[in-house]
Amino acid sequence: MEGQLHANLEISVEKPPGASPPSFIALLKVYRELLVSRIRNTRCLIDNLIKNDYFSTEDAEIVVQFPTQADKVRKILDLVQSKGEEVSEYFIRVLQKVTDAYYELQPWLDEIGYEPSENICSKLVVNTDPVSRYCQKLRYELGRDSKFVMSYAQREEMLLEEIYSNSVMELVGFTNESLGEVCQLEALFDDAVGLINEDGETIYVFGDAGIGKSILLQKIQSLWARKELDIGAKFFFRFRCRMFSCFKEDEAICLKDLLFKYNCYPDQDPTEVFHHIVQFPHTVLFTFDGFDEIYSNFDLSSVPEMCSPNEPIHPLVLLISLLKGKLLKGSKKILTARTGTEIQRNIIRKKVLLRGFSSNNLKEYTATFFKDEGQRTLVLNQLEANPNLCSLCSVPLFCWIIFKCYEHFHSMFDSHELPDCSVTLTDVFLLMIEVHLNRSVKTNLLKNNTRSQAEMFKSRKETLLALGKMAYKGMENSFFIFEQEEVSSVNISEGDLQLGFLRTVKGYSGCDNQSTYEFLHVTLQSFFTALFLVIEEKVSAKELLQFFNECSSTDTAQPTCLRIPWLKKQLAGEDPFRNNEHFHFTNLFLCGLLSRSKQKLFRHLVLPAVIKRKRKTLITYLGESMKSHLKGVTRSTLPNYSQIQVQPNFVWMLRCLYETQSEKVGKLAAKRMHANYIKLTYCNAYSADCSALSFVVHHFQKRLALDLDNNNINDYGVKQLLPCFSKLAVIRLSVNQVTDHGVRILYEELSKYQIVTFLGLYNNQITDVGAKYVAKLIEECSSLEYVKIGANKITSEGGKCLAQAIQKSKTMFEIGMWGNQVGDEGAKAFAEALRNHPTLTNVSLAFNGITTEGGKSIAEAMQHNNSVKIFWLTKNELDDEAAMSFAEMLKVNKKLVHLCLNGNLISQEEAKAFEHEERIICF
């Protein structure tokens, strides 16, 4: 019997009950226009119909004569229907079997419930569609390429699935305000969350160097290749942006060659494949990694605003046109860059900030890295004992380096503890260099012939100098890719290459026949640049400090990548692709390498007098630079405080000071601030920066206010602030990924000193557990007057604890609880706290799920309160009955100035009754 169609098929041809299912000829007639609109490829249909002798060559020639794809499909349908039921069914069978070519018809096939007959099942179906075959090839090649991660060790590869670990990804707005976390990668492409510009096409992912941008893209690539990323993308093209720096100014390439030459080339009919891509750009996903690594002298202002997909033009113009949507408009794009690289809003669809490992992420990564439970426990215990090292581990790259070093030394000596003192980033990279060099030394079975760090560096001085020289030459011009002749010119041998500091990359721009190289990470190139500046004796004072000059600017705005007409107005002579974080890292490492503690290491590599001269030059410069920088900060006078508002560059200055480990320098910085309120908001400070901050702040003699809102401090950063708590009267840590563990540290430390007046913890990850610690602090610390703990995860249990603590406090002035879920039980507890409270003036219980029951309790209690002036109850579930209770309360309470009830369930009629009561705000 012929193939069956399920009963859910709806056609206009009426059939008597019990009759056989409608014919396939009738089916093709009913759904003719749907098939015409969704069949993109006719070649595969024609090839299979010919192969099974259903079509003659003359039939195929007739179809090919029609000019448009739609007309071709109509003619095929006419011919198929004219040849009978079997041919009509086979036509549907081809659509079912060749899924990649006819994926848009799969829902229709499911709808009609087609099941092929035994006869049709025996007929061969071959996918000859060049588009779908290219998609298969892309998936295979990208899957193969993404399977392994090239590690930052000696030519070692690791399985992506064994090394990838989730980190904190946060959707943010144009001004980096939080819009929620990304829990699944599919959410990056879901417009229901985090959409900030529906006209933009680019998902902009940014974060610090080493935070995991590249490996995130590799994970997305792997998921797409395995068909586990359901976002409707048939094509995936990935580019590393630094490749665009390799093209010469006069080079030109067409879009087709850019896509196929630098990804993979179609085996069949590339013209048809490219035509399909141009026709259906919404099926394409691009990833552009490292936008800040483009450095080119090409003059973008000399090219037209529009460009053709077929005409050759400079590759940078193609890149810009793709990002702007001038080419392949509607395609999906992910663009990554380091923090501080900003592009104009009109191309951005979403912004995603990578924040690195949370404490739970770090535990998961540790479990992934150390398979042995005993070793894993040992590492976690040591990290817990060293918050400084733990903070460094919140950055995935630095975490990997630390773990890899631990693993190496553990294998060499059977036991090796992580450092238990202050650890700088320079220490970590020196340790990595030592590991690389150690691995090149053959050891005997007793594992006891490894050299000291100083001996190892001395024995490989020429290698370190050669790598440093090449890194320095590249850094001067912001080049990150090196051709073979550049490698040879500084005498880097094959043995040096085997150490694993460099890796080969695919050749670009006419250098396909020879190897090209890059350092394994841009921070490693920065380190070798700094190392060269230290051990090359001929380096002058001007050359030593040249990268500081690259970073200094009178412009306080964030550096902007692509300063071209469609983004920002380009300054004359300025590089249109500009981000200077690699210079910052070079300066940071220079400060670390020239610190006093490293003199013992370098006395074997360079004359002590040279080191002394360079160190003196650097320290003198840092002193003058601090003085100049602090003169330029915004200052304001507040009650009891002299405030300075610092910029992100201030964080880099702190990092450099910390790397010197000079108490004298730290004390000088504290003295020159001439302020006791440091406002360090929106500076992209992360947990390890709290070590640098403490390094300076602990030198302050008087009480201090510290505002770190809207950074990436987390629990590790809170631990790093331990030396500061004895000075802190104001501590603001809102929007910082702080959990209950961090709140516990705050309680334990702040309760010791009894001087804190203001605690800001808005929009963190605090639950009822953390709320209880805050409640204990309110009870025990009579100095505490302001607590901001809104937008956390506090329920009625935590709310009751806070309310009871406030009830006992005789000093609380303001409590901010907006955006929790204390509900009616929490509201009743706060009502009791408010009753006759002597000092509480500002209260916010907005957006807390409070209904009429809780509202009436608050209204009744407020009849017995003479201290509260402003009360926020917006966005709850209060109705007309609750509103009436508050109206009655206001007849008694004459001290309340503002009662905000807007966003509740109060009717307009009820609201009109209060229109003459100016103290109530309903709408």
Helices and strands as residue ranges (DSSP letters): H 24-30, H 32-38, H 43-51, H 57-64, H 69-82, H 85-97, G 103-105, H 106-112, H 118-121, H 130-147, E 148-150, E 157-159, H 160-163, E 168-172, E 178-181, G 185-189, E 202-207, H 213-225, E 235-240, G 241-245, H 255-261, H 270-279, G 281-283, E 284-289, G 291-293, G 300-302, H 315-324, E 332-338, G 345-347, E 348-356, H 359-369, H 373-385, H 387-392, H 396-413, H 425-439, H 453-459, H 461-476, E 482-483, H 484-489, H 494-497, E 502-505, E 516-519, H 522-535, H 541-544, H 546-551, H 581-593, G 596-598, H 599-602, H 608-631, E 634-638, E 641-645, H 648-660, H 663-673, E 677-679, H 689-697, E 704-707, H 714-720, G 722-724, E 728-732, H 740-753, E 758-760, H 768-780, E 786-788, H 796-808, E 814-816, H 823-834, E 842-844, H 852-862, E 870-872, H 880-892, E 898-900, H 908-912, E 920-921
